[in-house]
Amino acid sequence: MALTVRDPRAVASLVFAPTYDPLGDRHIATGMGIPLFVTHDVAEALRQPMVIVAGELSGDEMTASVESAMRAYANAGGTLIINDPESMGAQDL
């Protein structure tokens, strides 16, 4: 499978729930003229300068490896926005 090359300025809207539509993320980015794409792939999202974790997290998504990757991303200067920071698993970030 070929790797999709994304705009390096684009914001990644990381969606864990397959039925969740990050309409708010799209609306805000479009209004500000910022490119945005939606992905379910943590590694793909974390290659962008800003990641919005869209929607509520059940806690199942935040495995130790996902949490570690997100923490490393933020510590390295990436901007990580969690839409629902009170969701299960997001409290430690």
BANU-253492 format. One record per residue (C-alpha): residue in one letter; y, z, x; residue number from 0. Coordinates in steps of 0.001 Angstrom, whole numbers, plus 500000, padded with zeros to 6 digits. Layout:
! residues N
residuo, yy, zz, xx, num
a, Y, Z, X, NUM
...
***
This chain:
! residues 93
residuo, yy, zz, xx, num
m, 500000, 500000, 500000, 0
a, 503399, 499007, 501393, 1
l, 505998, 501697, 501838, 2
t, 509071, 501186, 499675, 3
v, 512258, 501235, 501722, 4
r, 514860, 503290, 499886, 5
d, 518616, 503262, 500300, 6
p, 519211, 505945, 502954, 7
r, 522129, 507278, 500902, 8
a, 520101, 507634, 497713, 9
v, 519436, 510923, 496006, 10
a, 515784, 511530, 495164, 11
s, 515047, 513012, 491760, 12
l, 511699, 514719, 492330, 13
v, 509819, 515018, 489052, 14
f, 506561, 516941, 488907, 15
a, 505908, 516642, 485150, 16
p, 504710, 513110, 484338, 17
t, 506494, 513035, 480972, 18
y, 509841, 514488, 482078, 19
d, 512765, 512045, 482128, 20
p, 515544, 513192, 484494, 21
l, 518271, 511681, 482318, 22
g, 520874, 514202, 483507, 23
d, 520232, 513351, 487163, 24
r, 520592, 509638, 486409, 25
h, 523776, 510155, 484400, 26
i, 525508, 512246, 487056, 27
a, 524522, 509972, 489957, 28
t, 525525, 506815, 488089, 29
g, 528864, 508346, 487125, 30
m, 529591, 509159, 490758, 31
g, 528340, 505827, 492080, 32
i, 525509, 507441, 494035, 33
p, 522188, 505600, 494207, 34
l, 519290, 507594, 492797, 35
f, 515581, 507009, 492382, 36
v, 512916, 509008, 490588, 37
t, 509691, 509910, 492352, 38
h, 506660, 512146, 491893, 39
d, 505986, 512093, 495648, 40
v, 507255, 515113, 497584, 41
a, 507055, 513385, 500983, 42
e, 509008, 510373, 499713, 43
a, 511693, 512594, 498194, 44
l, 512107, 514677, 501344, 45
r, 513032, 511586, 503366, 46
q, 516376, 511438, 501511, 47
p, 519543, 513404, 502339, 48
m, 519558, 515070, 498898, 49
v, 516699, 516008, 496584, 50
i, 517024, 517238, 493019, 51
v, 513894, 518956, 491756, 52
a, 514119, 517907, 488123, 53
g, 512859, 519872, 485165, 54
e, 511062, 523144, 484778, 55
l, 508300, 524038, 487212, 56
s, 505114, 525615, 485920, 57
g, 504293, 527174, 489277, 58
d, 501263, 524969, 489875, 59
e, 503408, 522377, 491649, 60
m, 504766, 524784, 494229, 61
t, 501779, 525015, 496508, 62
a, 502202, 526683, 499876, 63
s, 502438, 523274, 501561, 64
v, 505092, 521988, 499121, 65
e, 507125, 525178, 499483, 66
s, 506839, 524997, 503270, 67
a, 507937, 521340, 503317, 68
m, 510926, 522075, 501070, 69
r, 511954, 525075, 503151, 70
a, 511736, 523024, 506376, 71
y, 513758, 520237, 504725, 72
a, 516556, 522630, 503699, 73
n, 516508, 524431, 507064, 74
a, 516904, 521065, 508812, 75
g, 520072, 520352, 506816, 76
g, 518696, 518561, 503739, 77
t, 520340, 519345, 500414, 78
l, 517812, 520710, 497936, 79
i, 518907, 521283, 494349, 80
i, 516512, 522937, 491924, 81
n, 517503, 522292, 488318, 82
d, 515685, 525360, 487022, 83
p, 515656, 527920, 489857, 84
e, 514081, 530549, 487618, 85
s, 510958, 528404, 487282, 86
m, 507693, 529754, 488599, 87
g, 507361, 529110, 492311, 88
a, 510991, 528254, 492987, 89
q, 512288, 531803, 493448, 90
d, 511481, 531972, 497145, 91
l, 513435, 528834, 497980, 92
***
